[in-house]
Amino acid sequence: MDKDSAEKRIPELRKIIEYHNRRYYQQDAPEISDVEYDRLMRELQELETLYRDDELATSPTQRVGAVPLSRFASFNHPQAMLSLANAFSSEEILDFDQRIRRLSKMDKMDYVAEPKLDGLAVNLIYENGLFIRGATRGDGTTGEDVTQNLKTISSLPLTMKRMVQYPVPEFIEVRGEVYMERQPFSKLNHRREEEGEEPFANPRNAAAGSLRQLDPKITARRPLNIFLYGIGSVRGISFNRHWEILQALATWGFPVSPLIVQASDIAACISYFEYIGSIRPDLPYEIDGVVLKVNDLVAQEILGNVSRSPRWALACKFPAAQANTVIKDIIVQVGRTGTLTPVAVMEPVNVGGVMVSRATLHNEDEILKKDVRIGDTVVIQRAGDVIPEVVQVILIKRTGREKEFRMPHRCPECGSEIVRLDGEVAHRCVNLSCPAQIKEHIRHFSSRGAMDIEGLGEKVSAQLFDAKLINDPADLYFLAKNQLLKLDRQAEKSVQKLLDAIERSKTPPLDKFIFALGIRHVGERTAKLLAGHFGSMENLMQADVTELTLLNEIGPEIAQSIVEFFAEDKNRKVMEKFRRAGVSPQIKVSSSNAVLHGKSFVFTGTMESMGRNEAKTLVENLGGSIHSSVTSKTSYVVAGSEPGSKLDKARAQGVSVISEEEFLKLVDR
Ligand code: IVH
């Protein structure tokens, strides 16, 4: 097809596909078969690879399906994904080298040495340079088809770059590791805790959990990254050395770890292992060792596999930061949403340089699975940035005097019955009036990111509740001075200050108010989105699941939780009380809502704090738009690290170029 016809066909195809998306996703009434739909999509994808245009960023090819799948389809890897044999010492590394030189009858053997990323392995299929399908490793033969989710990883190329040195093969399986960096991981965990959700135990679990979301919209919000380190079957190109494969991958535009080196002998490998071990704490992501691979592909072939691992590769593992200690007690904490979390109270012990005395036991199933008892000596481990966890019980230390733990049948705070809902691992206190929950709820309501009521921290919230002056956040607005003066440690001045702060909070920004309500799954970011879209509490309270899920980023689970919150009689009464008290959330038109109204953005290079998808959503939510190429109409070019030619074009056209930091300021991050 020539350029002129393509320019006509591309917008036409986009319109047709968007129409079918609406029929399928929103009206649940598809008109065409999946095969026909895939054909249209493929045609558009192919034309877009040949003729990129300014509207590419908003094309349906760049969008992920709006509706969650009920389960993942299974995927048979064209070539099996093997695992790696492990080594834990230099002796074992030397043995490996001797073994391979003996078996391959080579005096000298050179290697490629790579960091061993701690994430999850994926297999990506590219046909004629187009990303077709991607799957998790699974059992090595069959994995789960997570194509839609992989497409949300901004560093993953949807098309391979065509370069002269390495022709794009007609078929290739590219292998790599999906991972999450430490910093975005802790941010994600904080957000989850704020939203009353279980935090992930470590970045690896977070990466795996995020990639295996049935709703790709959720994956799109997770800060996932990928490094590619190998290939499976390939047609249309051949290689002689593993190093060459890595260079080809990088040339085609795949992210390849810059820490990978060639090592001329095993001594160089051992010093690489030591070097990587020494910089390990400074890396932004977690690694659990290094991988050594025989460089020569003919030698790899000769060596072959033993059971499910290649003889030509070795994972050299770092020792984990672990320690032994004794569990003195297991206590149960009640969170804002009523979740009961068992926590081990231990003899303080140093784990990899940090003193720890508590470790999460997650939930009852976890305790039963590991058979953890009070009095047990256990191995604990710190993984990443989180509270330590109990790895295993040292059974030979059992004396017989250990006590088994049972989840209480009644809430330790309010005595109400504890339930375990179908399909949940957590036990919950479902008493909406549970003091632990209410106190937590009021503290959350007045906290800085929410209503920001000065002087109303954890202690005062609990004091007001215990004195029976308040029972929910709306009661705060009916407090009288003489009631407060009767409380311990409250004098005229502090009481007046508190009342003033409460009074001032009566006109909160709408998003802060929504966040303050403590609706499950609704954190600061979702609250902003809801405020921007609905504009008033009344509108939000009337929205149904369908309307909510039409919003970018809101999946069925969040939508359901919002609808349930406002359907709850008790919550409706509290909302009515807020109204009577004169609490009137404000919508800021000028600054936070449509700050980017009419502004167009082009991104170049890599941003540190977020991926392209996240930036796109952010800009769109604030009224702006994103384009793929720079024109005189572009408002800003945001330059990350290693910006491309768009930067030069922006400068030539006199378009404003801003840094990532300036961009974050602009969007109020
Ligand atoms: S090579 C046959 N290279 O380690 C080769 N694996 O048991 C098999 N991993 O989960 C994999 N970094 O995803 C290879 N540079 C690297 C790696 C790596 C991490 C993971 C891999 C799999 C496990 C292998």
Residues whose N, C-alpha, C, O or C-beta is under 5 A from the ligand:
A	BS01	IVH	L82 S83 L84 E114 P115 K116 L117 L120 A121 G176 E177 Y229 V291 P310
